[in-house]
Amino acid sequence: MEEKANEYDVPKKEGSVWPNDICPAYTPRQDAIPSIRGCWYCQYADFHLKEERVLEVGICKWPEKILK
């Protein structure tokens, strides 16, 4: 069963975000899939993608870009 995306009116700065959450500050990373939008592909979300273990729930670091 696919989870429904949460849409936020403002970024959840320093708040927890799930991969398919989205807000108006969404800015895709260079490696993002164009047809899929969500925090997982956002430059402001920190899912520890460069670490050995990625996080299931990330942290919104808006307006600080984590990955470009």
Buried (B, 14 or more C-beta within 10 A) or exposed (E): EEEEEBEBEEBBBEEEBBBBBBBEBBBBBEEBEEEEBBBBBBBBBBBEBEEEEEBEEBBBBBEEEBBE
